[in-house]
Amino acid sequence: MSRVEKADGERFWRRSHHLDKMTFRDLVVAYFQYPGILTYLGLVVACVAIFLWRPATPRATLATIALIVLAYPLIWYSLHRWLLHCHWMFKVRPLAGIWKRIHYDHHQDPHHLEVLFGALYTTLPTLLIVSALPGYLIGGTGGAAAGFATGILVTCFYEFFHCIQHLAYKPRVKWLAVMKVRHVEHHFHDEDGNFGITNFAWDRLFGTLYARADRPKSATVFNLGYTAEMARRYPWVARRSTGAAAGRARPRHR
């Protein structure tokens, strides 16, 4: 990489990027320059190397991959509904900053690309637990590598489609268009539902799938219940925010 290319890449992430102002091509360029995505892809390469060094049996490998792919929608639904949308993390001072970064900021400014991506210090430990550990139990070291790589790749898939749902365009493919509508409702109508990103089967099963006409608009759709009253009692998120406890999206600084 030349000095010019390196400097361009550094400047690219010094400015904010908002998906509602970007094209699909802009997204692809940004996605494959984002440090977190590059880290994920590097880890996949490392997992492949580990697997080649200590391979699992074909049966164990296929079982691990199938388990991770099939379980991922439920894992994401559970984390999104009961952790990211919890009302206790902002009450615990050491966890308030984490909750702010991993989800509050995203609901305050849903199209802001830099806070849409998951934080590596939360995603990687989670992936080790939900994908590498089951893989190890099924197929040893090779199974752990296969499971971790699968979890990372599925996460990359989710991240990319999550980005697509925030672009200012209507997808031509029907299932993607419906997916986008459900997710936009989660951000701009009622946060207590439509927790899936690419798969809403668990929303349907648990009764949290809805369409805009089914519910009135939530007063906490942008602040996730971190209201002005909560901010007074538990100020640690508010101290780190410019739009804390607002019942509207955070205003952008231009």
C-alpha positions in Angstrom: 0.0 0.0 0.0 1.4 3.4 -1.0 1.6 6.3 1.4 -1.1 8.1 -0.6 -3.5 5.1 -0.4 -2.8 4.7 3.3 -3.5 8.4 3.9 -6.7 8.3 1.9 -7.9 5.3 4.0 -7.1 7.2 7.3 -8.9 10.3 6.1 -11.9 8.2 5.0 -12.7 7.2 8.6 -11.9 10.6 10.1 -15.2 11.9 8.8 -18.7 10.6 9.6 -20.7 8.5 7.2 -24.5 8.4 7.1 -26.1 5.6 5.1 -29.2 7.7 4.2 -26.8 9.9 2.2 -24.8 7.0 0.6 -25.3 4.9 -2.5 -24.9 1.1 -2.6 -21.5 1.6 -4.2 -20.5 4.0 -1.4 -21.6 1.3 1.2 -19.5 -1.4 -0.5 -16.4 0.8 -0.5 -16.9 1.8 3.1 -17.8 -1.7 4.3 -14.5 -3.2 3.0 -12.5 -0.4 4.4 -14.0 -0.6 7.9 -11.4 -1.7 10.5 -13.8 -4.1 12.2 -14.7 -5.9 9.0 -11.1 -6.2 8.0 -10.4 -7.7 11.5 -13.2 -10.2 11.0 -11.8 -11.3 7.6 -8.3 -11.6 9.0 -9.6 -13.8 11.8 -11.4 -16.0 9.2 -8.1 -16.5 7.4 -6.5 -17.4 10.8 -9.3 -19.9 11.5 -8.7 -21.5 8.1 -5.0 -21.9 8.9 -5.8 -23.4 12.4 -8.4 -25.8 10.8 -5.8 -27.0 8.2 -3.3 -27.5 11.1 -5.8 -29.4 13.3 -8.8 -30.4 11.2 -12.0 -31.7 12.5 -13.7 -34.7 10.9 -16.1 -33.8 8.0 -19.1 -34.8 10.0 -18.1 -32.7 13.0 -17.3 -29.7 10.7 -20.6 -29.9 8.9 -22.5 -30.3 12.2 -20.7 -27.3 13.6 -21.4 -25.1 10.6 -25.1 -26.2 10.5 -25.5 -25.5 14.2 -24.1 -22.0 14.0 -26.0 -21.0 10.9 -29.3 -22.3 12.3 -28.9 -21.0 15.8 -27.6 -17.5 14.8 -31.1 -16.0 14.2 -32.2 -17.0 17.7 -29.0 -15.9 19.3 -29.3 -12.5 17.6 -32.9 -12.2 18.5 -32.2 -13.0 22.1 -29.3 -10.6 22.4 -31.1 -7.8 20.6 -34.3 -8.1 22.6 -33.1 -9.0 26.1 -29.6 -7.4 26.2 -29.4 -4.5 23.8 -32.9 -3.3 24.7 -32.6 -4.0 28.4 -33.3 -1.2 30.9 -30.6 -2.2 33.4 -27.2 -1.7 31.7 -27.5 2.0 31.8 -28.1 1.8 35.5 -24.8 0.1 36.1 -22.0 2.6 35.9 -19.3 0.3 34.4 -21.7 -1.0 31.8 -23.4 2.3 30.8 -20.7 3.3 28.3 -20.8 -0.2 26.7 -24.6 0.0 26.3 -24.3 3.5 24.9 -21.8 2.3 22.3 -23.4 -1.0 21.3 -27.0 0.2 20.8 -28.1 3.5 22.3 -26.0 5.5 19.9 -27.4 3.5 17.0 -31.0 4.3 17.9 -30.1 8.0 18.5 -28.8 8.2 15.0 -29.9 5.1 13.1 -28.2 5.8 9.8 -24.7 6.7 11.3 -22.5 4.0 9.9 -19.7 4.1 12.4 -22.0 3.2 15.3 -24.1 0.8 13.3 -21.2 -1.7 13.2 -20.8 -3.8 16.4 -17.9 -3.0 18.7 -15.2 -5.7 18.5 -14.7 -5.8 22.2 -18.3 -7.0 22.5 -18.8 -9.0 19.3 -15.6 -11.1 19.5 -16.1 -12.5 23.0 -19.7 -13.2 22.2 -18.7 -15.1 19.1 -16.1 -17.1 21.0 -18.9 -18.2 23.4 -21.7 -18.9 20.9 -19.7 -20.3 18.0 -16.1 -21.3 18.9 -17.1 -23.1 22.2 -19.8 -25.3 20.6 -17.5 -26.0 17.7 -14.8 -27.2 20.2 -17.3 -29.4 22.0 -18.3 -31.0 18.7 -14.9 -31.2 16.9 -12.0 -30.1 19.1 -9.6 -27.4 17.9 -10.7 -27.8 14.3 -14.3 -27.6 15.2 -13.7 -24.4 17.2 -11.9 -22.9 14.2 -14.8 -23.9 11.9 -17.4 -22.6 14.4 -15.6 -19.3 15.0 -15.1 -18.7 11.2 -18.8 -19.5 10.5 -20.0 -17.2 13.3 -17.8 -14.4 12.0 -18.9 -14.8 8.4 -22.6 -14.9 9.4 -21.9 -11.7 11.5 -20.4 -10.0 8.4 -23.5 -11.0 6.4 -25.8 -9.6 9.1 -23.7 -6.4 9.3 -23.9 -5.8 5.5 -27.6 -6.4 5.3 -28.1 -4.2 8.3 -26.3 -1.5 6.4 -28.5 -2.0 3.4 -31.6 -1.5 5.5 -30.5 2.0 6.3 -29.7 3.1 2.8 -32.1 5.6 1.3 -33.5 3.3 -1.4 -36.2 0.7 -1.8 -34.8 -2.7 -2.7 -36.2 -4.3 -5.9 -36.2 -7.8 -4.3 -39.5 -8.3 -2.4 -38.1 -10.2 0.6 -35.3 -7.6 1.1 -37.9 -4.7 0.7 -40.1 -6.3 3.4 -37.1 -6.9 5.6 -36.1 -3.2 5.3 -39.6 -2.0 6.2 -39.7 -4.2 9.3 -36.3 -2.9 10.5 -37.1 0.7 9.7 -40.3 0.3 11.9 -38.1 -0.9 14.7 -36.0 2.3 14.5 -38.7 4.9 13.7 -42.0 3.5 15.0 -41.7 1.1 18.0 -38.4 -0.3 19.3 -40.2 -3.1 21.2 -40.5 -5.4 18.3 -39.1 -6.5 14.9 -35.8 -7.5 16.6 -34.6 -9.7 13.7 -32.3 -8.3 11.1 -32.4 -10.7 8.2 -34.8 -13.3 9.8 -38.1 -12.4 11.6 -39.1 -16.0 12.3 -38.4 -15.7 16.0 -40.3 -12.4 16.1 -43.3 -14.2 14.7 -42.9 -17.1 17.2 -42.6 -14.8 20.2 -45.3 -12.3 19.1 -43.0 -9.3 18.5 -43.4 -9.1 14.8 -45.6 -6.1 13.8 -46.4 -3.7 11.0 -46.7 0.1 11.5 -50.5 0.0 11.4 -50.6 -2.5 14.3 -49.2 -0.2 17.0 -49.1 3.5 18.0 -45.7 5.2 17.8 -43.5 4.6 20.8 -42.3 7.7 22.7 -39.0 6.0 23.5 -38.1 4.7 20.0 -35.0 6.9 19.9 -33.9 6.8 23.5 -34.8 3.1 24.4 -36.3 4.1 27.7 -33.4 6.3 28.7 -35.6 9.3 29.4 -34.8 12.6 31.0 -35.9 11.2 34.4 -33.6 8.1 33.9 -30.8 10.4 32.9 -31.1 12.3 36.2 -31.0 9.1 38.2 -28.4 7.3 36.1 -26.3 10.1 34.4 -23.5 8.0 33.0 -24.9 7.7 29.5 -26.0 11.4 29.4 -22.5 12.5 30.4 -21.2 10.9 27.2 -23.9 12.1 24.9 -25.1 15.2 23.1 -28.6 14.0 22.5 -29.1 12.0 25.7 -32.7 11.1 26.7 -34.2 13.0 23.8 -37.4 11.6 22.4 -36.2 12.2 18.9 -33.2 11.3 16.8 -29.9 13.0 17.8 -29.3 16.1 15.7 -26.3 15.8 13.4 -23.4 18.2 13.5 -22.4 19.4 10.0 
